[in-house]
Amino acid sequence: MFSTRTLINIKKSSHSPPLEGLGEDSNKQDKNEGEMPKMKTKSSAKKRFKLTGSGKLKRKHAFKSHILTKKSKKRKLKLTHATLVHKSDEANIKQQLNLK
């Protein structure tokens, strides 16, 4: 009788269109009406900084990725450990991370 392709087309066309005003899109418009859009976090800052439990920002040291042969063992060891972000830079980084 019918080929499988014809049956699939019949099944696809047999649904009724959604009613206006009852869809998900209309609810989203009502909820977000008059609100500002969400602020996006800077991806680079998100990868480089972590927030400690006390609210300070933790960062890694630079100069530890390459050309390590001329650096002393002591220097490389000190660069391994994380440290805190300086007070003067905290406000700028917190703004990039959308923290208050």
Secondary structure as UniProt FT lines:
FT   HELIX           4..13
FT   TURN            20..21
FT   HELIX           24..31
FT   TURN            32..34
FT   HELIX           43..48
FT   STRAND          50..51
FT   TURN            53..54
FT   STRAND          57..59
FT   TURN            69..70
FT   HELIX           73..80
FT   STRAND          83..84
FT   HELIX           87..96
FT   TURN            97..98
//
